Amino acid sequence: MKRVAIIGASAAGAAAAEAARRLDDECSITLISDEPVPLYSRCLLSDYFLGQVGRERLTFQPKDWPRSLDLEVLQERAIALDLAAGRVITQSDRRVAYDRLVLATGALPLMPAARGLEMDGVVPLYRLDQVTAALGALASARRVVIQGAGKVGVKAAEAVAARRIPVTLIEQAAHVVPGMLDSAAAAWLEELLTGWGVQLEIGATVTEVVSRNGRVTGVELDSGQHVACDLFLVTIGAYPNAALARAAGIEVREGIVVDASMQTSAEGVYAAGDVAEAPLSASERHGAGPSPPKQVVGNWLNAVQQGRVAGRNLAGRQVAYSGSVRANAFGLAGLPVISVGEVEGSDGQSWGQLDRAAQVYRRLAFQDSRLTGVIQVGGDVADVGILSTCVKSGTDVAGLQEPLFASGFSLFRGQQGRRLLASQSSPQRLERVHQ
Amino acid sequence: MEGILVLWERCNACGDCLAACRAEMERLGEPLPQIARLAVWGRERPAYVALCRHCAEAPCHDACISGAISVTGAGRVELAEETCVRCCMCLAHCPFGAITLVQDHVIKCDICTPAGTQSPCVQSCEEGALVAGGAQRLSLVRGRERARQRVGRR
């Protein structure tokens, strides 16, 4: 009987457990997690902070999820790996023996290089306990500063502004939501945020947290400016939580390096999700040669798909990961914001248009005759999935730039577009039965 | 595994499927019955039918952060509108453009009839552009259609 251990129970760990159990109903699966099991959706924390999703809805797996998959759950931290003996050592000094191991340890919140971060009233918005603490503090907060205007930061600003609490949003990059939006789309969101009373400090960073009696009273910016606050929320991103692997001698660059089967440099040890540095998809490689570049691309979809590939491979199948795609989406005050692939600095051609009257921005980036990036804010978004499929598959869209910009559905009018759509709808897609 | 195959080369954009869908949603007391769970793009043959194919390993399901999209044992990809938080991750990944954004959530086809029966949209299509059934049957239909087109072109 094979013994499987999985560290981390969020999207990637859970998907690995499900995939492994589907193929092997004999093996023992031990799930080690220092966060609640069944998983809660980290991506929903923004909506939780906004008050639109209650605590009970964060956990969307049924309560008996571990039992239905016959998982043994250890609710504690894994502190070391003994690769030679094939054991995970936990905080309570338990030794979990494994034949196959999945590292789905996710990421940890980045903190700014500022003094005074240990003060009361400094809260990163990353884990459920942190967001719950921030919500508690918000009830009595009189002025809030948020550092980091990514997807989580702008939604947090929306939440604070909705409570009519003065809020300053600080972003080090040249505009809000960097990495997901270009400057034109970001300018529109900045206008919206300002309209809600959010004070923006772009191109700035916090150098010092000012406090009195151990409590935050304000922050000092690199410009020398002082911003008063009694709650300082940090959401400047996350970095792979790869310490366990690094200490065990597994190859780690930015994240734990894995091959297309999600296996790490150690045989029988897999990594998946936000901790994994996995191959990029065909379209993201930009003709970089036979061995695809690897990158940590943290999003829910990649985590689920990587976890599933790891789960199948450790159960004895030979499955290759199709590659990560940078793709993200969120809603800001009802406005859909979607970003796929290359968003800025494409050296190819790009089509972008902001239609103020219709409240819609769309930008398509092309390189040679391929679509490499999509940004869509507002408007009719039904065709964005077709566009993102073009990005992922690297389909030749020569001569279709203009109709594609008008609508992804226009693909069906051209010959090669028709071939793409037909290949997508082939029954093989239906036959790849859940295994 | 169940699914719906769209032979959109046959679709003449008559819109009967849309009307059939709306009527059925009304009859079933579903939310927003005035919005069909499928869409037709184009005005003449071949038109494109944007309809959920209930993919195996559906990207919308993998991408869903709220647990609103689930897959049944029979392979239907179902959406619980009340759980959806409108994050649009599913929309951003659906290769068929089959998901529509509405005021408070997204909306898509859940297949409204029991297994082995024909949905009203499928029944309404006089051109035979919509085919429902198991993977095997759909595979057969698809192959036959390809052969027919090849012969037709010569």
Interface residues (C-beta under 8 A of the other chain):
Chain A: S41 C43 L44 D47 Q52 V53 R57 F60 Q61 W300 L301 V304 Q305 R308 A327 N328 A329 F330 G331 G334 P336 V337 I338 V340 D380 V381 A382 D383 V384 G385 I386 S388 T389 S407 G408 F409 L411 F412 R413 R418 L421 Q424 S425 S426 P427 Q428 R429 L430 E431 R432 V433 H434
Chain B: M1 G3 L5 V6 W8 A39 W41 G42 P46 A47 Y48 A50 R53 H54 C55 A56 E57 P59 D62 A63 C64 I65 S66 G67 V71 G75 T83 V85 R86 C87 C88 M89 C90 L91 A92 H93 C94 P95 F96 G97 A98 I99 T100 L101 A135 L138 S139 R142
